[in-house]
Amino acid sequence: MEIKDLQKIMQDNGVVGAGGAGFPSYAKLTDKADTILLNCAECEPLLKLHRQLLEKHAYEIMKTFHTVMETVGASQAIIGIKKSYVQTVKALQQHIEEFPGLKLHLLDEVYPMGDEVVLIYEATGRVCRPGGLPIEQGVIVFNVETIYNVYQALESQKPVTEKYVSVVAEVEHPVTVKVPLGCTLDEVVAQAGDITTKDPVYFVGGPMMGRAMVDLSSPVTKGCSGITVLGGAEAQRGAESACIKCAKCVQACPMGLEPYLLSKLSRKQLWERLEGEEVTSCIECGCCQFTCPADLPLLDYIRLGKQRVMGLIRARAAANAPKK
């Protein structure tokens, strides 16, 4: 199969990144990649969607992943999976020899292993530059559910009209369900039974990176992988106090950034200086905010600053683009 043919199939069937960003998957395909990675590290604690889907449909996903490898001309295809996902690893090992060029890379149970920059380093030893794309290192990264959606598009011309979503934490029956796109978040949560806490707070995503939702009538989108239900006391931070210069946020940052400095610059709206501090390298894992003894909303401000800096970069690129 030619790259352009696979791109058309993926585009026509609405296949985008199912892990959250929703990046058009067909745009990743290129013959410049020598390695493709399948991310089965789960982005967050408690979420189980990808290991469950890969265990249930191991052969179909591996077959499709191998097809993508051959189509782009990559020399290897690596499935990055945590070694603690024992049943999923066993399911993969039953078929791995049927697909030349495919191999497993067993990962430690470490957060945030599910981030693609971290995964690329662990699986290949390659380092992505701040704000850079994986293809600069000759790598393409796909999410498990994304490849399963490619499988359905290839085998039965089935467009993406459904989404797998995990509902976890303070619910009677934590569960992963398949729901139609556009159904409401409260309809999904209802499938996990009763809420087991008072004053629940609902996060789209996991407990570390998830965003609190006020309106559960919002629709499920292609990037929604989980809903985490926490008690109000669990979700609430303590009273914010002054930074005590402990540097715990620096020690916790997997990208080697200085979260307090980034947060401070964002608070002061010093967007151009913030750009110089490589804020675009932040993977929004939340480690800094969860380790801060002063309960500073570091991630919240960094997210804001990152959005503003990305806006500056896009505006500059548009201004410098050749006039038609």
C-alpha positions in Angstrom: 0.0 0.0 0.0 1.2 3.5 -0.8 1.4 6.2 1.9 -1.1 8.4 0.0 -3.6 5.5 -0.1 -3.4 4.9 3.6 -3.6 8.6 4.3 -6.8 8.8 2.3 -8.4 5.9 4.1 -7.5 7.4 7.5 -8.7 10.9 6.5 -11.9 9.7 4.9 -12.8 7.7 8.0 -12.0 10.5 10.5 -9.1 8.8 12.3 -7.4 11.2 14.7 -5.3 10.7 17.8 -7.5 9.1 20.3 -5.3 9.9 23.3 -6.4 13.5 23.8 -4.8 15.9 21.4 -6.9 14.8 18.4 -4.1 15.3 15.9 -5.0 14.2 12.4 -3.3 10.8 12.2 -2.9 10.7 8.4 -0.6 13.8 8.7 1.9 11.7 10.6 2.5 9.3 7.8 5.8 9.9 6.0 8.7 7.9 4.6 11.1 9.9 6.8 10.4 7.6 9.8 12.6 4.6 10.5 10.7 3.7 13.7 7.1 3.7 14.7 6.0 3.4 18.3 2.7 2.1 19.7 2.0 3.8 23.1 0.5 1.4 25.6 1.8 3.0 28.8 -1.5 4.6 29.7 -1.3 8.4 30.1 -2.6 8.4 33.7 -3.0 6.4 36.9 -6.3 4.5 37.2 -7.1 4.6 33.5 -7.0 1.1 31.8 -8.5 1.7 28.3 -5.4 1.0 26.2 -4.2 -2.1 27.9 -7.7 -3.6 27.9 -8.2 -2.8 24.2 -4.8 -4.2 23.2 -5.4 -7.4 25.2 -8.8 -8.0 23.6 -7.7 -7.1 20.0 -4.0 -8.0 20.1 -3.8 -9.7 16.7 -5.9 -7.1 14.9 -3.9 -4.1 16.3 -0.5 -5.8 15.7 -1.5 -6.7 12.1 -2.5 -3.0 11.5 0.6 -1.7 13.2 2.7 -3.9 11.0 0.9 -2.7 7.9 1.6 0.9 8.9 5.3 0.0 9.4 5.5 -1.5 5.9 3.6 1.4 4.3 5.9 4.1 5.6 9.0 1.9 5.1 10.1 2.0 8.7 12.7 -0.6 9.8 11.2 -1.3 13.1 7.9 -1.1 15.0 8.0 -1.0 18.8 5.1 -1.6 21.2 5.9 0.3 24.4 4.0 -1.4 27.2 4.4 -1.4 31.0 5.7 -4.7 32.2 3.0 -4.7 34.9 0.3 -5.2 32.2 0.9 -8.9 32.4 -2.2 -10.2 30.6 -1.8 -7.8 27.8 1.9 -8.7 27.4 0.9 -12.4 27.2 -1.6 -11.6 24.5 1.0 -9.8 22.4 3.6 -12.5 22.9 1.2 -15.1 21.3 1.4 -13.3 17.9 4.7 -11.3 18.0 6.6 -13.8 15.8 4.0 -13.5 13.0 5.1 -9.9 12.3 8.7 -9.4 11.4 10.1 -6.1 12.6 7.7 -5.8 15.5 9.1 -6.0 19.0 8.0 -5.3 22.6 9.7 -2.8 24.8 8.7 -3.4 28.4 8.5 -0.2 30.5 8.7 0.4 34.2 5.6 1.4 36.2 6.6 5.1 36.3 4.5 8.3 35.7 4.5 10.0 33.2 5.7 7.1 31.0 2.7 7.6 28.7 4.0 10.9 27.4 5.3 10.4 23.8 8.6 12.3 24.5 9.3 10.1 27.6 8.3 7.0 25.7 10.5 7.8 22.7 13.5 8.2 25.0 12.8 5.0 26.9 12.2 2.9 23.8 14.8 4.3 21.5 17.2 6.5 23.5 16.4 9.4 21.2 15.8 12.9 22.6 13.2 15.2 21.2 14.2 18.9 21.2 12.0 21.3 23.2 8.8 21.9 21.3 10.0 19.5 18.6 8.0 16.7 16.8 8.9 13.0 17.1 9.4 12.8 13.3 12.5 15.0 13.7 14.0 12.0 15.4 12.7 9.6 12.8 9.9 8.4 15.0 6.1 8.3 14.6 4.0 7.6 17.7 0.5 6.1 17.6 -2.0 5.5 20.4 -3.5 2.0 20.8 -7.1 3.1 20.1 -5.9 5.1 17.1 -4.4 2.0 15.5 -7.6 0.0 16.3 -9.6 2.7 14.5 -7.2 2.3 11.5 -7.8 -1.4 11.6 -11.6 -0.9 11.4 -11.2 1.6 8.5 -9.0 -0.8 6.6 -11.0 -4.0 7.2 -14.6 -2.7 7.0 -14.4 0.9 6.0 -15.9 1.8 9.4 -15.6 5.5 10.2 -14.8 6.7 13.8 -18.3 7.1 15.3 -17.6 5.6 18.8 -15.1 6.1 21.6 -13.8 3.9 24.4 -13.9 5.7 27.7 -12.9 4.6 31.2 -14.9 5.7 34.2 -12.8 5.3 37.4 -12.3 6.3 41.0 -15.3 7.1 43.2 -17.9 5.0 41.3 -19.6 1.7 42.2 -18.3 -0.2 39.2 -15.1 1.2 37.5 -15.6 0.3 33.9 -14.4 0.9 30.3 -17.3 1.3 27.9 -17.8 1.9 24.2 -20.1 4.9 23.6 -21.2 6.9 20.5 -19.5 10.2 19.9 -21.7 13.0 21.0 -23.3 11.3 23.9 -23.0 13.3 27.1 -20.5 12.8 29.9 -23.2 12.1 32.5 -24.6 9.3 30.3 -21.2 7.7 30.3 -20.7 8.1 34.1 -24.1 6.5 34.7 -22.8 3.2 33.2 -20.4 2.9 36.2 -23.2 2.7 38.7 -23.7 4.9 41.8 -21.3 7.6 42.8 -19.6 6.6 46.1 -18.6 10.0 47.4 -20.3 13.1 48.5 -19.9 16.3 46.5 -18.3 14.6 43.5 -16.0 16.5 41.2 -15.7 15.1 37.6 -12.5 15.3 35.6 -12.2 14.6 31.9 -9.0 12.6 31.9 -7.1 11.1 34.8 -6.4 12.4 38.3 -3.1 14.1 37.4 -3.8 15.9 34.1 -7.6 15.8 33.9 -9.7 19.0 33.7 -12.6 19.6 36.1 -15.9 19.7 34.4 -18.8 21.9 35.6 -21.3 20.9 32.9 -21.7 17.1 32.4 -24.0 17.7 29.4 -20.8 18.3 27.4 -20.3 15.7 24.6 -17.8 12.9 24.4 -15.2 13.7 21.7 -12.6 11.6 19.9 -10.0 12.6 22.4 -11.9 11.7 25.6 -10.3 8.6 27.1 -11.4 8.7 30.7 -13.6 10.3 33.3 -12.3 10.4 36.9 -14.8 11.0 39.7 -13.2 12.3 43.0 -14.7 13.5 46.2 -14.8 17.3 46.7 -12.2 17.1 49.6 -9.9 14.9 47.4 -10.1 17.3 44.5 -9.6 20.5 46.5 -6.1 22.0 47.0 -5.1 23.6 50.2 -4.9 27.3 50.7 -2.2 28.8 48.5 0.8 30.2 50.3 4.1 31.8 49.3 6.8 29.8 47.5 9.4 28.5 50.0 12.1 27.9 47.4 12.2 24.2 48.1 12.8 23.3 44.4 10.5 20.2 44.7 8.8 21.2 41.5 12.1 21.3 39.7 13.0 17.8 41.0 9.7 16.4 40.0 9.6 17.8 36.5 10.4 14.9 34.0 11.3 17.5 31.3 13.9 19.3 33.4 12.1 22.6 33.5 11.7 25.2 36.3 7.9 25.1 36.9 7.9 27.9 39.5 9.7 30.3 37.1 7.3 29.4 34.2 4.3 29.9 36.5 5.7 33.2 37.7 6.3 34.6 34.2 2.8 33.5 33.2 1.2 35.2 36.1 3.0 38.4 35.1 2.0 37.9 31.5 5.6 38.1 30.3 4.8 35.9 27.3 7.9 36.7 25.2 10.3 35.9 28.1 8.2 32.8 28.8 8.9 31.6 25.2 12.6 31.8 25.9 12.2 29.5 28.8 11.0 26.7 26.5 7.5 26.4 28.1 6.4 24.5 25.1 8.4 21.5 26.4 5.9 21.2 29.3 3.9 17.9 28.9 1.3 19.1 31.5 1.8 16.0 33.7 1.0 17.9 36.9 3.9 16.5 38.9 5.0 20.0 39.9 1.6 21.1 41.2 1.1 17.8 43.1 4.4 18.1 44.9 4.2 21.8 45.8 4.0 22.2 49.6 2.7 25.7 49.1 -0.2 24.5 47.0 0.6 26.9 44.2 -1.5 26.3 41.0 1.7 25.9 39.0 0.2 23.7 36.2 -2.8 26.0 35.8 -0.6 29.0 35.1 1.9 27.1 32.9 -1.0 25.8 30.8 -2.2 29.4 30.3 1.4 30.6 29.4 1.9 27.7 27.1 -1.3 28.6 25.2 -0.2 32.2 24.9 3.3 31.3 23.7 1.9 28.9 21.1 -0.3 31.7 19.9 2.7 34.0 19.5 4.5 31.3 17.5 1.6 30.7 15.2 1.1 34.5 14.7 4.8 34.9 13.9 4.7 32.0 11.4 1.6 33.4 9.7 3.2 36.9 9.4 6.4 35.4 7.8 4.6 33.1 5.5 4.9 33.9 1.8 2.1 35.9 0.4 -0.1 34.1 -2.2 
